[in-house]
Amino acid sequence: MSSSPDNRALLIAGPTASGKSALALAVARAQNGMVINTDSMQVYRDLRVLTARPTGEEEAQAPHRLYGTVDAAVNFSAGAWVEEAARVLAEVRTQGKLPIFIGGSGLYFKALTRGLSAVPPVAAEVREDVRARLESDGPEALHAQLALVDPVSAERLNLRDRTRIARALEVVEATGRSLTDWHSEGLPPLLPPEGVTALFLAPERDELYARIDARFGRMLDEGALDEVAMLAARGLDPLLPAMKAHGVPALIRHIRGEISREEAAEIGQADTRHYAKRQFTWFRHQLPEFAWMTVEEAGASLARALVS
């Protein structure tokens, strides 16, 4: 990482439980860095334990930004995150610190390095109307409606993909244009490619899955169930991102007495393992410029790169 200090940035991506946070904190302490959340679930203040956000002790060791800043009732988007990330990046540059973007949300990293489609915010009343129709009529009916106004999106979406069908339909109804049209008009990337060091932490799969299972168990012991109980009590739309965080739907079912704690844990663990598998696949195909390595290899590589 020998470019101008004003252009430097470190991107640490990887599946959940891969060791990203510890590595980012070590680099931030050694290199006058600021840790910037690049995870779509860790933005929510309601789920500190269940999303494995940094602890207060960790946050005291180096500056952290964009963690726990959004209420669970907000349908926070990648576009909204980019706006916040641009503000934080300006702050980092002013302070002369190294920006360390860390997380597992591929779309956020793609927005940093390649830009993002310019879909405008959807008015709350439009979103609520579409979601109400989704609940009353079902996803197949909304898919049929979508096929009339946005056949391109409808063709590529599964008939049971509730979230994406609702999203595509609400964009058309709010803006008069399809998602395909909006995706053709992009926002520029935040980071110049010449200053970026981009890593993807890739532990051995069986080891990673064992860590995921163990960590989920610790989360339950450390207050995750209480977090979800408070979230469930708010009666929020189940399609909101925070309500679909890994473990939340299953733990809500346990709170309602529908399944045991052990069954909820098994579902949460399985969902998280499946998500980790998707993260591997997504980064391999969507962001091949990220260098894949173990956390040990990454530590050694960064030690060399950041002093050069």
C-alpha positions in Angstrom: 0.0 0.0 0.0 2.5 2.6 -1.3 0.1 5.2 -2.7 -0.6 8.7 -1.4 -1.8 8.6 2.3 -4.9 10.6 1.1 -5.9 7.6 -1.1 -5.1 4.7 1.2 -7.9 2.4 2.3 -8.0 -1.1 3.7 -11.0 -3.4 2.9 -11.4 -6.5 5.0 -14.3 -8.7 3.9 -15.1 -12.3 4.7 -17.8 -14.6 6.0 -19.3 -14.2 9.4 -17.0 -15.5 12.2 -13.9 -15.4 10.0 -11.8 -13.2 12.4 -12.4 -9.9 10.6 -13.0 -7.8 13.7 -9.9 -8.8 15.5 -7.7 -8.2 12.5 -9.3 -4.8 11.8 -8.8 -3.7 15.4 -5.1 -4.8 15.4 -4.5 -2.8 12.2 -6.3 0.2 13.5 -4.3 0.3 16.7 -1.0 -0.2 14.9 -1.7 2.1 11.9 -3.8 5.0 13.3 -6.8 3.6 11.7 -10.6 4.1 11.9 -12.8 1.0 11.7 -15.8 1.5 9.5 -18.7 -0.9 9.5 -19.5 -2.5 6.2 -22.1 -4.9 7.3 -25.8 -4.5 6.7 -26.9 -6.0 10.0 -24.4 -4.3 12.3 -25.9 -0.9 11.5 -28.9 -1.7 13.7 -28.7 -0.6 17.3 -31.3 -3.2 18.4 -29.1 -6.2 17.8 -25.7 -5.7 19.2 -25.2 -9.2 20.6 -26.9 -11.2 17.8 -25.0 -9.4 15.0 -21.6 -9.7 16.8 -21.0 -5.9 16.9 -17.7 -4.8 18.5 -17.9 -4.5 22.3 -17.5 -1.3 24.2 -14.1 -2.4 25.2 -13.1 -2.9 21.6 -14.5 0.4 20.5 -12.5 2.1 23.1 -9.2 0.8 21.6 -9.7 2.5 18.2 -12.4 4.8 16.6 -15.3 2.9 15.1 -18.0 4.4 12.9 -21.5 3.3 11.5 -22.1 0.6 14.1 -25.5 0.6 15.8 -26.7 3.9 14.2 -30.0 2.8 12.7 -33.3 1.9 14.3 -34.7 -1.5 13.4 -37.9 0.1 12.1 -35.8 1.7 9.2 -35.5 -0.1 5.9 -31.8 0.8 5.6 -30.4 0.5 2.1 -27.0 0.2 0.5 -27.6 3.7 -1.0 -28.2 5.1 2.5 -25.0 3.4 3.7 -23.0 4.9 0.9 -24.1 8.4 1.9 -23.0 7.7 5.5 -19.8 6.1 4.4 -18.9 9.1 2.3 -19.4 11.4 5.3 -17.2 9.1 7.4 -14.5 8.9 4.7 -14.3 12.6 4.6 -13.8 12.7 8.4 -11.1 10.0 8.2 -9.2 11.9 5.5 -9.4 15.1 7.5 -7.9 13.4 10.5 -5.2 11.7 8.5 -6.3 8.2 9.6 -6.3 5.0 7.7 -9.9 4.0 6.7 -10.5 0.3 7.5 -13.8 -0.9 6.0 -14.8 -4.2 7.5 -17.8 -6.5 7.1 -19.5 -9.2 5.2 -22.0 -7.3 3.0 -20.8 -7.7 -0.6 -23.0 -5.0 -2.0 -21.6 -2.4 0.3 -18.0 -3.3 -0.7 -19.1 -3.3 -4.4 -20.5 0.2 -3.9 -17.2 1.3 -2.4 -15.1 0.1 -5.3 -17.4 0.0 -8.3 -20.3 2.4 -7.5 -24.0 1.8 -7.0 -27.2 2.1 -8.9 -29.0 5.3 -8.3 -32.4 4.0 -7.1 -34.1 6.8 -5.1 -35.8 6.3 -1.7 -39.3 4.8 -1.8 -41.9 6.7 0.1 -43.1 4.9 3.2 -46.7 4.9 2.1 -45.9 3.1 -1.1 -43.8 0.5 0.6 -46.5 -0.1 3.2 -49.2 -0.5 0.6 -47.1 -3.0 -1.4 -46.3 -5.0 1.8 -49.9 -5.0 2.8 -50.9 -6.5 -0.6 -48.1 -9.0 -0.2 -49.6 -10.2 3.0 -53.1 -10.3 1.8 -52.7 -11.5 -1.8 -49.4 -13.5 -1.6 -46.1 -13.3 -3.6 -47.5 -15.0 -6.7 -50.2 -12.3 -7.1 -47.6 -9.5 -6.7 -45.3 -11.3 -9.2 -48.1 -11.2 -11.7 -48.6 -7.5 -11.1 -44.8 -7.0 -11.5 -44.8 -8.9 -14.8 -47.2 -6.3 -16.2 -45.1 -3.2 -15.3 -41.5 -4.7 -15.1 -41.4 -7.9 -17.1 -37.6 -8.0 -17.1 -37.4 -8.1 -13.3 -40.3 -10.5 -13.0 -38.7 -13.0 -15.4 -35.5 -13.2 -13.2 -37.3 -13.5 -9.9 -38.6 -16.7 -8.3 -42.4 -16.7 -7.7 -41.8 -17.1 -4.0 -39.1 -14.5 -3.5 -41.3 -12.2 -1.4 -38.7 -9.6 -0.6 -37.3 -9.0 -4.1 -40.8 -9.1 -5.7 -42.0 -6.5 -3.2 -38.9 -4.3 -3.7 -39.1 -4.4 -7.5 -42.9 -3.5 -7.5 -42.5 -0.7 -5.0 -39.7 0.9 -7.1 -41.9 0.9 -10.2 -44.9 2.2 -8.3 -42.9 4.9 -6.5 -40.8 6.1 -9.5 -42.6 5.0 -12.7 -39.3 3.3 -13.7 -38.1 -0.3 -13.3 -35.2 -1.4 -11.3 -33.4 -2.3 -14.5 -33.7 1.3 -15.7 -32.4 2.6 -12.4 -29.5 0.2 -12.4 -28.3 1.6 -15.7 -27.6 5.0 -13.9 -25.0 4.4 -11.3 -23.4 6.4 -8.5 -19.5 6.6 -8.8 -17.3 4.5 -6.4 -16.1 6.2 -3.2 -12.6 4.8 -3.4 -10.0 5.2 -6.1 -8.7 1.7 -7.1 -5.0 2.7 -6.8 -5.1 3.2 -3.1 -7.1 0.2 -2.0 -5.9 -3.0 -0.4 -8.8 -5.5 -0.5 -8.7 -8.8 1.4 -11.3 -11.6 1.8 -10.7 -13.8 4.8 -11.3 -17.4 3.8 -11.0 -19.9 6.7 -11.2 -23.6 6.1 -14.9 -24.4 5.8 -15.4 -27.0 8.5 -13.5 -24.8 11.0 -15.6 -21.8 10.1 -18.8 -23.7 10.5 -17.8 -25.0 13.9 -17.0 -21.4 15.0 -20.3 -20.2 13.7 -22.2 -22.8 15.7 -20.2 -22.1 18.9 -20.6 -18.3 18.5 -24.3 -18.6 18.1 -24.5 -20.5 21.4 -22.5 -17.8 23.2 -24.7 -15.1 21.8 -27.7 -16.8 23.4 -25.9 -17.0 26.7 -24.9 -13.3 26.4 -28.3 -11.8 25.8 -29.3 -12.3 22.2 -32.6 -13.8 23.3 -33.4 -10.7 25.3 -32.6 -8.5 22.4 -34.9 -10.4 20.1 -37.7 -10.4 22.7 -37.5 -6.6 22.9 -37.5 -6.4 19.1 -40.4 -8.7 18.7 -42.4 -6.7 21.2 -42.3 -3.7 18.8 -44.5 -5.4 16.3 -42.4 -4.4 13.3 -42.9 -5.5 9.7 -41.4 -8.9 9.4 -39.9 -8.0 6.0 -37.7 -5.3 7.5 -34.0 -6.2 7.2 -33.5 -6.2 11.0 -36.4 -8.6 11.4 -34.7 -11.1 9.0 -31.3 -11.0 10.7 -29.9 -14.5 11.1 -31.5 -16.1 14.2 -34.2 -13.5 14.6 -37.2 -15.3 13.0 -36.4 -18.6 14.7 -35.9 -16.9 18.1 -39.2 -15.1 17.7 -40.8 -18.5 17.1 -39.2 -19.7 20.3 -40.4 -16.7 22.3 -44.0 -17.4 21.0 -43.7 -21.0 22.3 -43.7 -22.5 18.8 -40.3 -24.2 19.0 -37.8 -25.0 21.8 -34.7 -22.9 22.4 -32.5 -25.7 21.1 -34.5 -25.9 17.9 -34.3 -22.1 17.4 -30.5 -22.3 17.9 -30.2 -25.0 15.4 -32.1 -23.0 12.8 -30.1 -19.9 13.5 -26.9 -21.8 13.2 -27.9 -23.4 10.0 -29.1 -20.1 8.5 -25.8 -18.5 9.4 -23.7 -21.3 7.9 -25.8 -21.1 4.7 -25.2 -17.3 4.6 -21.4 -17.8 5.0 -21.5 -20.2 2.0 -23.3 -17.6 0.0 -20.7 -15.0 1.0 -17.9 -17.2 -0.4 -19.8 -17.6 -3.7 -20.8 -13.9 -4.0 -17.3 -12.5 -3.5 -15.7 -15.1 -5.7 -17.9 -14.1 -8.7 -18.7 -10.4 -8.0 -15.5 -9.0 -6.5 -12.6 -11.2 -7.8 -10.1 -8.5 -7.2 -10.2 -9.2 -3.4 -7.2 -11.3 -2.4 -8.3 -14.5 -0.6 -6.3 -15.6 2.4 -6.5 -16.9 5.9 -6.5 -14.5 8.8 -2.9 -15.5 9.6 -1.8 -14.8 6.0 -3.7 -11.5 6.1 -1.9 -10.3 9.2 1.5 -11.1 7.7 0.6 -9.5 4.4 -0.7 -6.3 6.0 2.4 -6.0 8.2 4.4 -5.8 5.0 2.0 -3.7 2.9 1.2 -1.0 5.4 4.8 -0.1 6.1 5.9 0.0 2.5 
